[in-house]
Amino acid sequence: MRPDDTAQFRHARLVLLLLVVAEWDHGGVDAERLAIYDFLAEHPLLLARRGDDPDRFALRLAGFDDRALAYASPAQRFTAARLCLARDLAALIGQGLVRVTAAGRVRYRLTPEGVAVANQFNSTYAHAYMTAGRIVVRRVRRLSGRGLRENLRQWLTPVADMPVGALHAADVSGDDDDLDASGRGGRPGRTTYPKGTKRTAIPRGRA
């Protein structure tokens, strides 16, 4: 069984990612963007895939390796990961760790209790994931929803299948002029919370 098959592991990762997102976007993030952030933070070398990428060295030091099996078939892995997101968010909301708001579009952010739980995680994986999450959010948060989806198709394409010259990583300076994700872009939608959702406790101090 892979760690991703465990609900507690996915919940802990989302709590950590929402803590990172709050450093830039205090109002929270929509589900579509959250799913992309999470997948890229778990596989950040899909984003920093060029050998001369300035973030690649920091990610390798954090323990990420694009030769790992997890980087095989990224498109299928992303699709599978998205299938769990609505259920995982519903569980976190039920536990009082995540709050949902609907001002224009549905957004998710940590509650004070969620922040307290996230700050308790101190494993090597948690630190590595948050390092990757900060790099991902910094690099892609200014992309509009449409721009993010267009770039995602490229990031999910294995390097061996891409034509020469097709690698155009998102801006690493954070000073691009694209549409701000906090204003436009993304796909508004309605999240369905399953009845009788099992409330899964997040292990404290583990991630």
N, C-alpha and C positions, 0 to 999 in steps of 0.2 A: 504493500500500500504506500502510495506517495503521500507526503505531508499535505498536499493540496486536497487530498480526499478526506481530510479531517476537518470538520466544521470549526472546532476550537482554533485550529491553526489559521484558517482563513479569517476568522473573526479577529484574532489578535493582529493579523497583518493589516486588516482594514482600519483598526483603531490606530495603529502606528501611522498609516498613510494619512488618515484624517488629521492627525497631529501635525504632520509635515505640511499638509495643504493649508492649515490654519496660519502658518507662517506667512503666507502670501494672500490668501483669500479667507477673510474672517467670516464671510457669509456662507461658506460651505461650497460644495461642488455637486454637480448633477451626476446621476448614475452612469451615464454614458462615459463622461470624462473620467470618473472615478475608476471605472473598469479598465480604461486604457492606461491610466496612471499606474494602477496596481500591476497590470501585466508587464509594463515596461520596467517598473521598479524591481520586479522579480527577474526580468531578463534584460537588464539595462544595456548589455552589449549589442542588442539589436538596434539600439539608438546610437550608441557610440561604437559603431562597427569599424570605422576607418582606423588604420594603424596609427595615423597621426592625429587622431581626435584628442583634444586636450583633457577630456574627462576619462579617457580610457585607462590611464595609468592609475588614477585613484580608484576606479572600479576594480581593476585587477588586484590592487593592494587589499581591497575589501573582501576579496575571495571569489569574485565572479570570473567565470571561464566560459567563453563561447564554444569551447569544444565539448562541453557537457551535454549529456543526452537531453537535458531539458530544453535545449535550443533546437532540437529536431522538430520538424513540422509545427512551426510557431502559429500558423493560421488556425490549425485544428485545436491547438492548446488554448488559444485565445477564445475561440468559440465555446469550448467546454467550460472555461473559467467564467464566462459571462452567464452561463446557465444557472450558476449558484448565487449570483450577486443579489438578486431581489430577496431571496430567502435569507441570505446572510445579513443583509441590512435590516430586514424585518426582525430578526433575532436580536440584533444589537439595539434596535429601537425598543423592543420589549424589555430588554435588560436595563434600559435607562441610560445607555452609554452614548447613543446617537440621537440627535434631534432632527426632524424633518421639517422644512419650511417650504411654502409654495407661493413665493412672491415672484410671479412671472413664470417661473419654472421650478420644478421640485429640486431642492438642494438638501444635502446632508452635511451635518457638522457634529463635532463631539459636544456632549454635555460636560459640565464640570466633573461629573463622575467618570466620564469617558477619558477626560484629560488625566485624571488621577490614576486610572488603570494603565493608560499608555505610558505614563512616566515611571511605572514600576518595572517595565520590561528592560532587562539589562543583559540579555544574552548576546553572544557574538553575532548570531543571525539578525537579531533585532537592530543592532548598530549598523550592520552591513546593509540591511534593507532600507533603513532610514537614510543612509548615505546615498544609496541609489535613488530613493524617492526624491530627495532634495535636488539631485541632478536632473531627474526627469521633469519634475514640476517647474524648475527654473527654466529649462530649455523649451518646454512646449506649452506652458500655461497661456502665453499670449496668442497662440494660434486660435483662429476661429473654429467653431465646431466643424465646419466643412473642411477647413485646412487640416485639422487634426485627423479627420477620417481619411483624407487623401494621403497624408503622410503615413498613416497607419498601414495602409495597403503596401507601401514600400518597405516599412520596417518589418512587416510579417513575411516578406519575400526572402528566402534564403539567399545569402550572398552569392553562392555558386550559380543561381538562376538569374541573377541580375545582369543586364548589359553593362559593358564597360562605360564608366562615366555616369552611371545612374545613381551613385551614392551621394545624396545631398542631405547631410544631417541637419536637423533643426538648429537654428542659431544658438550658439553657446554663450553669447554675451548677455542675453536677456534684454537687449535694447532694440529689438526689431519693432517695426511699425505695423505689424499685423493687428487684427481686431483683438481687443482685450476679451479674454474668455469670461470675465465677470460681467460684461455688458451684453454681448451677443454671441451667437454660435451655440453649439450644443443642440441636442434635440429635446424639447420639452416633452414631458410624458407623465403618465400617472403610474405610480408604483402600487402594485397589488400586494397587500399583506395577507399571507395565507392564514386562514382560521386555524386556531389550535397550534400555532407555531411553537415548537419546542424551544424553550429558553435554555440555551447552552451556555454554561458559565465559562468565562475566559480564565485560563490558569494565570494567576498572578505571579509575576516574576519570571514568566517563561514566554518565549516567542521563537 
